[in-house]
């Protein structure tokens, strides 16, 4: 796995992922199935932000990481 995310993208992913997970847990007006999807999406964003690698970016040939 080669890093394919910049530092700022990683921060945005972790913050957005945390917001989605919290929303799925605490917003009661969301149907349960949708809440699970939102929570899982948030968890994926957090994990990809923490490991600095996004499989979707890899498949698309995209990298926001600085060239060394």
Gaussian input, Z-matrix of N, CA and C with variables (Angstrom, degrees):
# hf/3-21g

backbone

0 1
 N
 C     1     B1
 C     2     B2     1     A1
 N     3     B3     2     A2     1     D1
 C     4     B4     3     A3     2     D2
 C     5     B5     4     A4     3     D3
 N     6     B6     5     A5     4     D4
 C     7     B7     6     A6     5     D5
 C     8     B8     7     A7     6     D6
 N     9     B9     8     A8     7     D7
 C    10    B10     9     A9     8     D8
 C    11    B11    10    A10     9     D9
 N    12    B12    11    A11    10    D10
 C    13    B13    12    A12    11    D11
 C    14    B14    13    A13    12    D12
 N    15    B15    14    A14    13    D13
 C    16    B16    15    A15    14    D14
 C    17    B17    16    A16    15    D15
 N    18    B18    17    A17    16    D16
 C    19    B19    18    A18    17    D17
 C    20    B20    19    A19    18    D18
 N    21    B21    20    A20    19    D19
 C    22    B22    21    A21    20    D20
 C    23    B23    22    A22    21    D21
 N    24    B24    23    A23    22    D22
 C    25    B25    24    A24    23    D23
 C    26    B26    25    A25    24    D24
 N    27    B27    26    A26    25    D25
 C    28    B28    27    A27    26    D26
 C    29    B29    28    A28    27    D27
 N    30    B30    29    A29    28    D28
 C    31    B31    30    A30    29    D29
 C    32    B32    31    A31    30    D30
 N    33    B33    32    A32    31    D31
 C    34    B34    33    A33    32    D32
 C    35    B35    34    A34    33    D33
 N    36    B36    35    A35    34    D34
 C    37    B37    36    A36    35    D35
 C    38    B38    37    A37    36    D36
 N    39    B39    38    A38    37    D37
 C    40    B40    39    A39    38    D38
 C    41    B41    40    A40    39    D39
 N    42    B42    41    A41    40    D40
 C    43    B43    42    A42    41    D41
 C    44    B44    43    A43    42    D42
 N    45    B45    44    A44    43    D43
 C    46    B46    45    A45    44    D44
 C    47    B47    46    A46    45    D45
 N    48    B48    47    A47    46    D46
 C    49    B49    48    A48    47    D47
 C    50    B50    49    A49    48    D48
 N    51    B51    50    A50    49    D49
 C    52    B52    51    A51    50    D50
 C    53    B53    52    A52    51    D51
 N    54    B54    53    A53    52    D52
 C    55    B55    54    A54    53    D53
 C    56    B56    55    A55    54    D54
 N    57    B57    56    A56    55    D55
 C    58    B58    57    A57    56    D56
 C    59    B59    58    A58    57    D57
 N    60    B60    59    A59    58    D58
 C    61    B61    60    A60    59    D59
 C    62    B62    61    A61    60    D60
 N    63    B63    62    A62    61    D61
 C    64    B64    63    A63    62    D62
 C    65    B65    64    A64    63    D63
 N    66    B66    65    A65    64    D64
 C    67    B67    66    A66    65    D65
 C    68    B68    67    A67    66    D66
 N    69    B69    68    A68    67    D67
 C    70    B70    69    A69    68    D68
 C    71    B71    70    A70    69    D69
 N    72    B72    71    A71    70    D70
 C    73    B73    72    A72    71    D71
 C    74    B74    73    A73    72    D72
 N    75    B75    74    A74    73    D73
 C    76    B76    75    A75    74    D74
 C    77    B77    76    A76    75    D75
 N    78    B78    77    A77    76    D76
 C    79    B79    78    A78    77    D77
 C    80    B80    79    A79    78    D78
 N    81    B81    80    A80    79    D79
 C    82    B82    81    A81    80    D80
 C    83    B83    82    A82    81    D81
 N    84    B84    83    A83    82    D82
 C    85    B85    84    A84    83    D83
 C    86    B86    85    A85    84    D84
 N    87    B87    86    A86    85    D85
 C    88    B88    87    A87    86    D86
 C    89    B89    88    A88    87    D87
 N    90    B90    89    A89    88    D88
 C    91    B91    90    A90    89    D89
 C    92    B92    91    A91    90    D90
 N    93    B93    92    A92    91    D91
 C    94    B94    93    A93    92    D92
 C    95    B95    94    A94    93    D93
 N    96    B96    95    A95    94    D94
 C    97    B97    96    A96    95    D95
 C    98    B98    97    A97    96    D96
 N    99    B99    98    A98    97    D97
 C   100   B100    99    A99    98    D98
 C   101   B101   100   A100    99    D99
 N   102   B102   101   A101   100   D100
 C   103   B103   102   A102   101   D101
 C   104   B104   103   A103   102   D102
 N   105   B105   104   A104   103   D103
 C   106   B106   105   A105   104   D104
 C   107   B107   106   A106   105   D105
 N   108   B108   107   A107   106   D106
 C   109   B109   108   A108   107   D107
 C   110   B110   109   A109   108   D108
 N   111   B111   110   A110   109   D109
 C   112   B112   111   A111   110   D110
 C   113   B113   112   A112   111   D111
 N   114   B114   113   A113   112   D112
 C   115   B115   114   A114   113   D113
 C   116   B116   115   A115   114   D114
 N   117   B117   116   A116   115   D115
 C   118   B118   117   A117   116   D116
 C   119   B119   118   A118   117   D117
 N   120   B120   119   A119   118   D118
 C   121   B121   120   A120   119   D119
 C   122   B122   121   A121   120   D120
 N   123   B123   122   A122   121   D121
 C   124   B124   123   A123   122   D122
 C   125   B125   124   A124   123   D123
 N   126   B126   125   A125   124   D124
 C   127   B127   126   A126   125   D125
 C   128   B128   127   A127   126   D126
 N   129   B129   128   A128   127   D127
 C   130   B130   129   A129   128   D128
 C   131   B131   130   A130   129   D129
 N   132   B132   131   A131   130   D130
 C   133   B133   132   A132   131   D131
 C   134   B134   133   A133   132   D132
 N   135   B135   134   A134   133   D133
 C   136   B136   135   A135   134   D134
 C   137   B137   136   A136   135   D135
 N   138   B138   137   A137   136   D136
 C   139   B139   138   A138   137   D137
 C   140   B140   139   A139   138   D138
 N   141   B141   140   A140   139   D139
 C   142   B142   141   A141   140   D140
 C   143   B143   142   A142   141   D141
 N   144   B144   143   A143   142   D142
 C   145   B145   144   A144   143   D143
 C   146   B146   145   A145   144   D144
 N   147   B147   146   A146   145   D145
 C   148   B148   147   A147   146   D146
 C   149   B149   148   A148   147   D147
 N   150   B150   149   A149   148   D148
 C   151   B151   150   A150   149   D149
 C   152   B152   151   A151   150   D150
 N   153   B153   152   A152   151   D151
 C   154   B154   153   A153   152   D152
 C   155   B155   154   A154   153   D153
 N   156   B156   155   A155   154   D154
 C   157   B157   156   A156   155   D155
 C   158   B158   157   A157   156   D156
 N   159   B159   158   A158   157   D157
 C   160   B160   159   A159   158   D158
 C   161   B161   160   A160   159   D159
 N   162   B162   161   A161   160   D160
 C   163   B163   162   A162   161   D161
 C   164   B164   163   A163   162   D162
 N   165   B165   164   A164   163   D163
 C   166   B166   165   A165   164   D164
 C   167   B167   166   A166   165   D165
 N   168   B168   167   A167   166   D166
 C   169   B169   168   A168   167   D167
 C   170   B170   169   A169   168   D168
 N   171   B171   170   A170   169   D169
 C   172   B172   171   A171   170   D170
 C   173   B173   172   A172   171   D171
 N   174   B174   173   A173   172   D172
 C   175   B175   174   A174   173   D173
 C   176   B176   175   A175   174   D174
 N   177   B177   176   A176   175   D175
 C   178   B178   177   A177   176   D176
 C   179   B179   178   A178   177   D177
 N   180   B180   179   A179   178   D178
 C   181   B181   180   A180   179   D179
 C   182   B182   181   A181   180   D180
 N   183   B183   182   A182   181   D181
 C   184   B184   183   A183   182   D182
 C   185   B185   184   A184   183   D183
 N   186   B186   185   A185   184   D184
 C   187   B187   186   A186   185   D185
 C   188   B188   187   A187   186   D186
 N   189   B189   188   A188   187   D187
 C   190   B190   189   A189   188   D188
 C   191   B191   190   A190   189   D189
 N   192   B192   191   A191   190   D190
 C   193   B193   192   A192   191   D191
 C   194   B194   193   A193   192   D192
 N   195   B195   194   A194   193   D193
 C   196   B196   195   A195   194   D194
 C   197   B197   196   A196   195   D195
 N   198   B198   197   A197   196   D196
 C   199   B199   198   A198   197   D197
 C   200   B200   199   A199   198   D198
 N   201   B201   200   A200   199   D199
 C   202   B202   201   A201   200   D200
 C   203   B203   202   A202   201   D201

   B1=1.4475
   B2=1.5205
   B3=1.2940
   B4=1.4528
   B5=1.5252
   B6=1.3158
   B7=1.4651
   B8=1.5252
   B9=1.3398
   B10=1.4636
   B11=1.5304
   B12=1.3514
   B13=1.4614
   B14=1.5191
   B15=1.3310
   B16=1.4595
   B17=1.5239
   B18=1.3132
   B19=1.4614
   B20=1.5136
   B21=1.3298
   B22=1.4672
   B23=1.5265
   B24=1.3201
   B25=1.4641
   B26=1.5245
   B27=1.3201
   B28=1.4614
   B29=1.5251
   B30=1.3240
   B31=1.4686
   B32=1.5213
   B33=1.3307
   B34=1.4649
   B35=1.5256
   B36=1.3230
   B37=1.4683
   B38=1.5274
   B39=1.3235
   B40=1.4661
   B41=1.5289
   B42=1.3263
   B43=1.4663
   B44=1.5299
   B45=1.3292
   B46=1.4692
   B47=1.5295
   B48=1.3170
   B49=1.4593
   B50=1.5155
   B51=1.3310
   B52=1.4641
   B53=1.5270
   B54=1.3371
   B55=1.4676
   B56=1.5277
   B57=1.3185
   B58=1.4667
   B59=1.5296
   B60=1.3177
   B61=1.4661
   B62=1.5276
   B63=1.3301
   B64=1.4646
   B65=1.5228
   B66=1.3304
   B67=1.4672
   B68=1.5226
   B69=1.3210
   B70=1.4708
   B71=1.5266
   B72=1.3203
   B73=1.4620
   B74=1.5247
   B75=1.3421
   B76=1.4586
   B77=1.5222
   B78=1.3274
   B79=1.4658
   B80=1.5260
   B81=1.3107
   B82=1.4676
   B83=1.5192
   B84=1.3198
   B85=1.4628
   B86=1.5284
   B87=1.3244
   B88=1.4624
   B89=1.5310
   B90=1.3356
   B91=1.4690
   B92=1.5388
   B93=1.3197
   B94=1.4629
   B95=1.5282
   B96=1.3230
   B97=1.4699
   B98=1.5267
   B99=1.3215
   B100=1.4635
   B101=1.5182
   B102=1.3155
   B103=1.4567
   B104=1.5280
   B105=1.3266
   B106=1.4693
   B107=1.5247
   B108=1.3188
   B109=1.4675
   B110=1.5194
   B111=1.3292
   B112=1.4654
   B113=1.5259
   B114=1.3203
   B115=1.4627
   B116=1.5208
   B117=1.3266
   B118=1.4665
   B119=1.5253
   B120=1.3210
   B121=1.4662
   B122=1.5231
   B123=1.3188
   B124=1.4578
   B125=1.5132
   B126=1.3276
   B127=1.4640
   B128=1.5275
   B129=1.3172
   B130=1.4701
   B131=1.5220
   B132=1.3324
   B133=1.4641
   B134=1.5269
   B135=1.3193
   B136=1.4661
   B137=1.5262
   B138=1.3073
   B139=1.4735
   B140=1.5244
   B141=1.3341
   B142=1.4672
   B143=1.5229
   B144=1.3254
   B145=1.4613
   B146=1.5183
   B147=1.3189
   B148=1.4631
   B149=1.5241
   B150=1.3211
   B151=1.4683
   B152=1.5331
   B153=1.3337
   B154=1.4730
   B155=1.5226
   B156=1.3182
   B157=1.4599
   B158=1.5185
   B159=1.3317
   B160=1.4581
   B161=1.5284
   B162=1.3297
   B163=1.4618
   B164=1.5298
   B165=1.3263
   B166=1.4711
   B167=1.5255
   B168=1.3312
   B169=1.4716
   B170=1.5240
   B171=1.3292
   B172=1.4668
   B173=1.5310
   B174=1.3330
   B175=1.4702
   B176=1.5232
   B177=1.3401
   B178=1.4646
   B179=1.5290
   B180=1.3263
   B181=1.4580
   B182=1.5153
   B183=1.3281
   B184=1.4618
   B185=1.5212
   B186=1.3253
   B187=1.4573
   B188=1.5194
   B189=1.3327
   B190=1.4608
   B191=1.5221
   B192=1.3309
   B193=1.4572
   B194=1.5235
   B195=1.3231
   B196=1.4651
   B197=1.5191
   B198=1.3093
   B199=1.4663
   B200=1.5226
   B201=1.3264
   B202=1.4665
   B203=1.5055
   A1=109.22
   A2=115.37
   A3=121.07
   A4=108.61
   A5=117.10
   A6=121.56
   A7=109.30
   A8=116.73
   A9=119.91
   A10=112.31
   A11=115.96
   A12=120.86
   A13=110.02
   A14=115.26
   A15=120.28
   A16=109.35
   A17=115.95
   A18=120.52
   A19=112.80
   A20=116.58
   A21=119.15
   A22=111.27
   A23=117.98
   A24=120.35
   A25=110.45
   A26=116.46
   A27=120.38
   A28=111.29
   A29=116.39
   A30=120.68
   A31=110.24
   A32=116.49
   A33=120.90
   A34=110.50
   A35=117.52
   A36=120.90
   A37=111.73
   A38=116.94
   A39=119.96
   A40=110.62
   A41=117.21
   A42=120.61
   A43=110.72
   A44=117.13
   A45=120.51
   A46=110.70
   A47=116.64
   A48=120.31
   A49=112.05
   A50=116.31
   A51=120.08
   A52=110.71
   A53=116.64
   A54=120.49
   A55=110.80
   A56=117.19
   A57=120.33
   A58=112.03
   A59=116.43
   A60=119.67
   A61=110.15
   A62=116.68
   A63=119.78
   A64=111.48
   A65=116.78
   A66=120.06
   A67=110.56
   A68=116.38
   A69=118.90
   A70=111.81
   A71=116.65
   A72=120.22
   A73=113.53
   A74=116.73
   A75=119.29
   A76=116.07
   A77=118.99
   A78=120.39
   A79=107.71
   A80=115.92
   A81=121.28
   A82=113.99
   A83=118.40
   A84=120.82
   A85=112.96
   A86=117.53
   A87=121.67
   A88=108.42
   A89=118.31
   A90=119.76
   A91=110.81
   A92=116.48
   A93=121.27
   A94=112.99
   A95=117.88
   A96=120.77
   A97=110.56
   A98=116.71
   A99=120.48
   A100=110.63
   A101=116.57
   A102=121.03
   A103=111.13
   A104=117.10
   A105=120.77
   A106=111.49
   A107=116.70
   A108=120.92
   A109=110.34
   A110=116.55
   A111=121.02
   A112=110.24
   A113=117.07
   A114=120.78
   A115=112.57
   A116=116.68
   A117=120.55
   A118=111.13
   A119=116.58
   A120=120.44
   A121=110.49
   A122=116.25
   A123=120.51
   A124=111.89
   A125=116.66
   A126=120.66
   A127=111.05
   A128=116.75
   A129=120.80
   A130=110.30
   A131=117.04
   A132=120.01
   A133=111.15
   A134=116.93
   A135=120.20
   A136=110.51
   A137=117.22
   A138=120.81
   A139=110.98
   A140=117.66
   A141=119.09
   A142=111.13
   A143=117.38
   A144=120.15
   A145=112.09
   A146=116.86
   A147=120.28
   A148=112.57
   A149=117.82
   A150=119.80
   A151=112.59
   A152=117.61
   A153=123.64
   A154=113.19
   A155=116.44
   A156=120.49
   A157=108.87
   A158=116.02
   A159=121.47
   A160=108.40
   A161=117.67
   A162=120.43
   A163=113.00
   A164=117.22
   A165=120.02
   A166=110.32
   A167=117.34
   A168=120.18
   A169=109.59
   A170=116.59
   A171=120.69
   A172=110.91
   A173=116.84
   A174=120.68
   A175=112.22
   A176=116.36
   A177=120.89
   A178=113.02
   A179=117.11
   A180=120.77
   A181=113.32
   A182=116.88
   A183=122.24
   A184=109.27
   A185=116.08
   A186=120.96
   A187=108.50
   A188=116.53
   A189=120.46
   A190=110.75
   A191=116.92
   A192=121.45
   A193=109.43
   A194=114.78
   A195=119.74
   A196=109.59
   A197=115.31
   A198=120.62
   A199=108.50
   A200=116.99
   A201=119.54
   A202=111.80
   D1=121.06
   D2=178.31
   D3=-103.37
   D4=137.80
   D5=179.62
   D6=-58.40
   D7=130.22
   D8=177.88
   D9=-133.16
   D10=24.67
   D11=177.76
   D12=-131.80
   D13=142.07
   D14=175.54
   D15=-78.55
   D16=167.35
   D17=179.15
   D18=-60.90
   D19=-42.42
   D20=-179.18
   D21=-67.90
   D22=-36.84
   D23=177.26
   D24=-64.26
   D25=-38.44
   D26=179.11
   D27=-62.63
   D28=-43.70
   D29=179.31
   D30=-62.98
   D31=-45.23
   D32=179.87
   D33=-60.87
   D34=-43.05
   D35=-179.95
   D36=-62.75
   D37=-44.64
   D38=-178.10
   D39=-66.58
   D40=-43.74
   D41=179.94
   D42=-65.56
   D43=-46.56
   D44=179.21
   D45=-64.01
   D46=-40.43
   D47=178.56
   D48=-63.12
   D49=-42.87
   D50=178.17
   D51=-62.95
   D52=-40.44
   D53=178.30
   D54=-62.30
   D55=-41.79
   D56=179.07
   D57=-66.10
   D58=-42.28
   D59=178.93
   D60=-63.17
   D61=-45.41
   D62=179.11
   D63=-63.34
   D64=-40.76
   D65=178.26
   D66=-62.12
   D67=-41.04
   D68=-179.18
   D69=-66.68
   D70=-27.10
   D71=-178.92
   D72=-85.41
   D73=-35.18
   D74=-168.83
   D75=-111.99
   D76=-11.80
   D77=178.05
   D78=-90.25
   D79=112.80
   D80=-173.73
   D81=-81.97
   D82=-13.78
   D83=-176.20
   D84=-84.93
   D85=-1.87
   D86=-179.93
   D87=-89.38
   D88=131.60
   D89=175.73
   D90=-58.44
   D91=150.02
   D92=-173.44
   D93=-58.23
   D94=-43.22
   D95=-179.36
   D96=-63.01
   D97=-43.01
   D98=178.78
   D99=-66.81
   D100=-37.60
   D101=177.61
   D102=-60.87
   D103=-40.34
   D104=177.57
   D105=-64.81
   D106=-40.80
   D107=178.94
   D108=-64.87
   D109=-44.10
   D110=179.48
   D111=-63.69
   D112=-44.19
   D113=179.09
   D114=-63.17
   D115=-42.35
   D116=178.57
   D117=-65.68
   D118=-40.08
   D119=177.62
   D120=-62.45
   D121=-41.90
   D122=177.42
   D123=-62.94
   D124=-42.21
   D125=179.20
   D126=-63.17
   D127=-39.81
   D128=177.84
   D129=-63.21
   D130=-43.31
   D131=178.07
   D132=-61.43
   D133=-42.07
   D134=179.48
   D135=-62.36
   D136=-48.02
   D137=-178.06
   D138=-63.25
   D139=-46.89
   D140=-179.01
   D141=-65.87
   D142=-32.53
   D143=176.07
   D144=-68.39
   D145=-39.83
   D146=-178.88
   D147=-70.53
   D148=-36.09
   D149=-178.45
   D150=-91.81
   D151=-5.19
   D152=177.08
   D153=62.53
   D154=27.42
   D155=-179.86
   D156=-139.11
   D157=130.82
   D158=177.85
   D159=-121.42
   D160=116.24
   D161=179.36
   D162=-59.38
   D163=-35.14
   D164=179.11
   D165=-64.89
   D166=-42.56
   D167=177.30
   D168=-61.95
   D169=-39.84
   D170=179.36
   D171=-60.80
   D172=-47.12
   D173=179.93
   D174=-62.64
   D175=-34.29
   D176=-179.69
   D177=-86.24
   D178=-6.68
   D179=-179.33
   D180=74.78
   D181=25.42
   D182=-177.67
   D183=-101.18
   D184=140.98
   D185=173.43
   D186=-146.09
   D187=128.68
   D188=175.41
   D189=-102.67
   D190=1.69
   D191=178.80
   D192=-71.96
   D193=150.04
   D194=177.74
   D195=-67.86
   D196=141.08
   D197=176.19
   D198=-75.10
   D199=134.68
   D200=179.91
   D201=-100.35

